[in-house]
Amino acid sequence: MNPPSPLEIDYLLSNQAAYNPSTNYTRVHYTQVNQTGEIKASAAGRWVFYTYPFLDCAQVGGDDFKMEEYPWFETSCQTGVEGECRDVVKSVRSFAIGPAERYDRGHGQCEVWAELGGAGMLEWRREVMAVVGVAMLALALV
């Protein structure tokens, strides 16, 4: 286990010497429990855990990679004490951990393995971009 951080995140990366970037890492074990109160699976957690199929926490890999075939996942809800294992579509190449409070507010709730960051949020972003694109076209025609 790593030494406690100022943000109080404890994580364990086991068997680091065996890491091989060409190995298929599609199974993730994740545990997040409330350290100060009742442990309740699916309740809002303190952290959001992101997994990415590309290095350096990149959400997309360029034009040669279809986003739907290389999704990233986000989870911010608590698990039970035993944690949970999940299978992801593509091998995990990087991950990140961040505060969940703002994330959960933006999503309206905690998320459990939200694919592509939550389809609802992705659709909302696409709609906003479509409106912006139409507005820019209208201005260009004026």
C-alpha positions, 0 to 999 in steps of 0.5 A: 500500500502506498503511504497516505497522501494529503488527499487521503487516497490509499491505493494498491498497485500490486505486482508492478514488476510484472506490468507489460504494456502489451498485456490485456488488462481488461479486468479491474478490481475497485473498492471505495467505502465510506471511511467515516460513516455507514458503508453503502454500496451505490451511495455517493463516494468521495472519489471518482475513478477513471479508467482509460484505454489510452496512455496519459488518461486520453479519452480518445486515440485519434481518427483511427480509433472509434470512440464507441470501440475504445470507451473510457469509464468513470465510477464515483459511487461507493462499493461494498467492503469487498469491492467489485470486479468489472470487465472493460471493453479494451485494456486499461492503459491509464487511470486517474482519481479525483474528487467526486463532489463536483463530478456528481453535481454535474451528473446529478448523482454518483455514477457506476462505471459510466461508459464514455463518461455517462451517455447522457452527458455525452449526448448533452455535449453533442447537442450543445456543440450542434447548437453552437455549430448552427449559430456559427453557420447563421452568423457566417451567412449574415 
